[in-house]
Amino acid sequence: MKKFEARAGTALQAYRFALDPTPAQDRNLRSHCGASRFAFNWAVARINASWAQRKAEESYGIPEDERTPWRNWSLPSLRKDWNQVKDDVAPWWAENSKEAYGTGLANAARAFGNYAASKNGKRKGPKMGRPRRKSKRRSSLSCRFTTGAIRCEARHAVLPRLGRIRLCENASALVSKVEAGSARILSAVIRFERGRWFVSFSAETERAVCTPARPEAVAGVDLGIKTLAVLSDGREIPNPGHLGGALRKVRRLSRAAARRQGPCDPAARLRRTPSNRWKRASADLGKAHGRVADLRRDSTHKLTTSLAREYGTIVVEDLNVAGMVRNSRLARHISDANFGEIRRQLAYKTEWNGGRLIVADRWFASSKTCSGCGAVKAKLALSERTYACTGCGDVLDRDENAAINLARYGERSSPGVARRSTDAEPTVRHPHGCGWL
């Protein structure tokens, strides 16, 4: 096996595989995830208790210098405090890897750091509340390994204290890169989703220097619901609508699960033991939702990879997806279209393939501006799917007009370097081996 050497063309990449654990391994996996949750709850309770004590002392009129000192929530401090008390609070700690407790402490340190940054105005987005304890029934099962025996084999994953766990698929692609010295595994994360265990390996890999098939072309991409993406060269990518196609089955399974005895009684506000029929119905519902998510992920990867491999410059809008989903009539369709994930994937795939991504300003009037004369309409209703310019008389599809304006926005951002793609140019496939699905 060759030794990995970090070079300029390296990138951080994740490889996700489904696990096939034995019953004993399943119990060990759940034990490690439970230990992570226990350590997180211990850290949250410790910090919140000190804050509550200081608040009580303040109400008693105790001076600042005589109050209980602030407890540091940094990861090194929490790890040091945990090692001092773990024999008392968790006498069973030796049953699991130290990475399980380190995962919980790291999550707690990150949560308190985000809360402090949000409270001080240093973090964007809505205000974050104080970290709270994780519920055993509602929290997701997850654990991260950063040290120890972390290895991926063709048919097995090797993790600290867990040993060799069989994979449901072949991992030869990752194994061959590690053996050739072009990749190095940094960490592994186990997670339980939809009734199955998954492992994700974070690896630092060497990537070949790639060039898009049309490096000089600028493509404006206008995202929508009826048509998922309209390009400035006239190409249209229809919206697969995976959730809409499976909605009838999802509704039927949801009704079946609602008729069973679940863990909660909404009328009496009581917790009860769920029946076996509810467990089976809930598993079927999760499997149906999982299939929709997998299909959506697959189509999104194929779309973004094809765009990044062909065009040298891609221009998209800075969509306010969080505000768009507040529309109760369009929220489900917008979420199913996966706008945010498309932009996220284009950001790193354009870099991997030698191109670049330009994000137009959120207030750029791409739909209201005429692509022929540049006139801007004061109002344009969402129901108007055809853009008719009152100045020059041009009439064209609303989405195509927006895509052309986005492409010209990219041309202005890089004058003399790129030009807008036209439908007269042939589509050339990118050489195999450059890019990732």
N, C-alpha and C positions, 0 to 999 in steps of 0.2 A: 504494500500500500504506500503510495507516494504521500509525502507531507504537504499539507495545504499551505500555500503562501499567499497572503492577501495582496492583491494588485489593484490597480486603478479601476479595472473593469468588473469589480465585484458588486453583488447586490444581495440583499437579504430576501430570502424566498422561503415560503412555507410549503410543506408537503403533508397532506392530510390523508390518513388511512383509517378505515374501519377496523375495529378489533373483534376478535372472536375468543373471548376469555372463557376459561372453565368456571364452574360454580365457585371454586375456592378463589380463583383470581378475581372473580366479580366481587366477592366479599372484601378482598384486599383493596381493590380499587375504590369501593365505597368507603372503606375505613380511612384511606388516605384523604379522600375528599371531605369526609366528616372531620378529620383532624385539622384540615385547613380551615373549615368553618369554625371549629372550636377556638383555634388560635385567633382568628379574626374577631370573634365575639369577646374573647378575653381582652384583647387590645382596646376594643371600643368601650367596653365596660370600665376599663382602667382609666382611660383618658376622660370619659364622661363623668366618672365618679370624682375625679380631681376638680373638674370644672364646677360640678354641683357643690362640692365642699367649699370652694372659694366663693361661690355666690352666697352660700349660707353665712360664711364668715363676714362677708361684706354687709349682709343685713344685720348682723350682730354689732356692727360698728368696729370691727377689728381693723387696725391699720394695715396698709398694703404690705409693709415689710414683715409683718407677723403672720400673714396668711399662709396657707398651704402652697408650697412652690409649684410653679407650672411644670407639668410633666411633658417631656419631649416626646413627640410622636414620630421622630425619624426612625427609619428601619434599623440602624445600628443600636439605637437606644432601646427600641422595643425588643430586639433580639437579645440584648444583654439582660433586660428585666425578665424576659421569658425564661432564659436559662437559669436564673436564680430561683424561680418559683415553680418550675415545671414539675418537679418531684411532688409538690404539694397539691397543685391544681389539676395535674394530669399524670397520676402515677403510672398510667399505661402508655406514656409517650414513646417508649422504646419499641412498641409494636409497629410503628410507622417510620418512614424515612424522615429525616430532619427537613427535607425539602417541602413536605406537606405543611409543617408549621411555619416554615419560611414563606410559603405562598400566602397564608392567611395574614401574617404580619406585614408583608409587603403590600397586600391589598388594603390593609387598614392604614398604613402610612400614606399610601397614595390617596385614599379617601379623605383623610384629614387634611392633607396638603391641598387637594382640590377645593375642599370646603373653605379653608383659610383664604385661598386665592380668590374664590368667588365672593367671599364676604368683603375682602379688601378691594374689590373691583379690578383685579388683575386677570380674571378669567372671563372669557366671553360666554354669551348664552344666558339662559335663565339662572336665577340664584339657586345655589345648591344648599340643601339642608344638612344638618349635622348627621354624620354617619350613625346608623342604627344596627342593631343586631340582625344577623341573618337567620331566617326561620329554617328549621330542619325540613319542613315539608315543602316550602315554596322556593328555597334557594336552589340554584343549579349546582350540579356536582362537577367540580373542576379542580385540577391540581397541576402545578408547574414544576418541572425538574430542570435545574440549571447546572448541577454538579453530579458527580458520581458516574456510574456505568450507564451511559446513554448511547445506544447503538441501534442502528436499523439494519436488519438482515432482509434477505429476499422475501421471506415469509413470516418473519417474527420481528417484534419490537422488544428491545432489551431496556428495562428501566430499573432504577435503584430500588432495592427491596421487593420489587414486584417480579423480577426475573424476566424470562422470555414469554411473551404473550403473542399468540398467533394472530396474523393479519388476515383479513378477508380478501385481500387483493395482493398482487405482486408489486413489490417495492424495488424492483431491479433498477429502475431509472435513477433513484437516489443512491442506491448502493454502488452502482457503477461510477457515479461521479465522485463519491467519497473514496473509493478505491483508486481512482485515477488521480486523486489529489486536486480536483477542481471544485470540491465542496467540503465544507466542514460543518458538522451539526453543533449548534450552540445550545439549544434547549429543546424540551419536549413538553407538551401540554396534553393531559388526558381530560376528556369531557364526555358527559353522558347526555345524549340528545335523542329524543324520539325513540326511546327504548333501546338504543345502541351506544356502545362505547367507541370513541374516536381518539386518535392520537395525532397531534400536529407537531412535526419536526421543523424548527426554525433553523435554516442552514444559510451559511454565507457561501455563495456560489460564484464562480467565474462565468461571465457572460461574454459571448462572442460579439465583436463589433459589427453591428448591423446597420443597414441603410434601407430606408423605405423604398418601395418599388417606384414611387414618383416623388422624389425628395423635394422637388420644386413646387409641388402642387399644394394649394391651400383649400381645405374642405370645411365649409360651414355646416354644422350639424344642429338641426333644430329638432328637439325632442318633443313628442306629443303622446296623446293617448290613443286616438284612432290609428294613426301611423306612428310607430315607435320612434323612427328617425327619418328625417328628410334631409338629403344632402344637397349642397349647392350645385352639383352637376346633374341634378334631377333624379337621382336614385332614391327609392323609397324602401324602407325596411318595415314591413307590417308588424303590428304588435301581436305577439303570439297569444297574449291573454290567458296565461296558464291557470290563474285562479278562476277566471270566468268559466273556463271549460270544466273545471273540477268542482264548481260551486254547488251543483246539484248533489253530488255525492257527499261533499262536506256538510251540507245542511242536513242530509239524511242521517249521517253519523252523529252530528251534534244533537239532533232530536233523540236518537237512541241513547246517547250518553246522559242526556238530561232526564230521561225516564228511569234511570237506574239510581240506586242508593249511593250517592257520592260521599266524599269526606265531609261536606258541609250541608247543613240544612238552612237555606236562606230564610225560611219563614220563622223558625225558632232560634236562629242565630247560634246554633250548636254545632260542635264537631262530633262526628260519629265515624264508625269503622266502615270504610267503603266496601261494597260487595264485590265479589269476583266478576260478576257480569259488568259492573261499572268499570273495573280495571281493564277488561277485554275491550269494551266499547271505547274507553279513553285511549287505549293503545292503537286501535284501528283509526280513530280520529287523528292522532298524532302522525300515524303513517301516511294518511292522505295529505295532511299539511306538509309533511316532509317531502313527499313526491313533488308537490307544487314548488316548494323551495328549491329542490334539486334541478327541476326543469328550468326554472327562472335563472338560476345561477349558470347553468350550461349555456342558455341562449345569450345571456349577457356577456359571458366570456368569449363566445364565438363572434359576437358583434364587435366588441372592443378590439379583439385581436385582429380582425380583418381590417378595421379602420387604421389601426396603428401600423400595420405592415404595409399599407398602400400609400398613405398620404404623409408628406413631410411635415405639414402643419395642420392641426385640427383646432377649430374654433368652436367653443360651446358657450352657452349662456350660464351666468351665475344665478341659477334658479333658487328661489326661496321655497324649498320643498316643505320645510316645517310649517310655513304659512299656507301653502297650497293644500295640504292635507286637512286643514281646518274646514274646507268646503265639504260638508257632509255628503253631497251628491257625487263628488269626484274623488273622495279620499281613497276608496278601495281601488279605483282604477289607477290613481297616481302611485299608490304604494306597489301595485302589481307591476307597473312599468319600470320601477327600479331606477329612477333618475339619478339619485345620489350615488348608487353603486357604479353606474355607467361612467360618471365623471371621475370617481375614484380610480377605477381601473384604467381609464384613458390616461390619467396623470402618470402612472408608473410604466404603462406599456409603451407610450410614446417615447419615454426616456430609454427604455430597453431597446427599442427598435431604431434609435437614432433620430427620431422626430421631436416635436415639441407640441405642447398643448397651450393654447391661449384661451383664457376665460374672460369673456366680454363683461363689461361692467353691468351690474344688476339693473341699472336704470337706462341702459342702452335700448332705444326703441326699435328693436329689430323687426317687430311685426307691424308697427305703425308707419314705418318709413318705406317709401317707394324705392324699389331697387333700380328703377329706370331713371327718374329725375331727382330723387332725393327729397321729395316733398314728404312732410310728416303730418299725419292725421291727428287731430286732437283726441278723437275717440274712435275706438274700434272694438265692437262687441265681440264676445267670445263665440257667439253663434255665427258670425260672418266668416265663413271658411274660404271665401274668395276675396282677394284684395283688388279693388278697382280704384285706380288713381284718378282723381278729379283734375289733376294738372296735365299729365301727358296722355292719359287715357289707357294706360297699360292695365291689363286684366290677367291675373295669374293666381295660382294657388297661394293661400296665405302662408302655409308652412314653407313652401319653396321660396317665396319672397323673403321670409325671415332668414332662411339658410344662406341666400345670396348676400344679404346684408351682413351676416356674420362673417362670411368669407372676405368681404371687403374690409371689415373691421380688422381681420388678421393681416390683410395686405398693407393697411396703413400702419400696423404695428411693426412691420418689417419691410419698409419700402426697398424695392430693387432686389429683394432676396427671393421672394416667393410670388407665385401667381395663382389666381383662382382656377380650380380644375373645371373642365368642361366635359360635356358628355361625348365630345368628339374624340377625346383621348382614350386609348385602349386601357383596359384594366389589366395590369401585369401582376402576377402572383409573386409574393415575396419568397425568396429562397427558403427552403426548408431548414429548420434548425434554429432560426432566429425568432424568438418569441416564446410565449408560454401560455398554455390553456389551463 
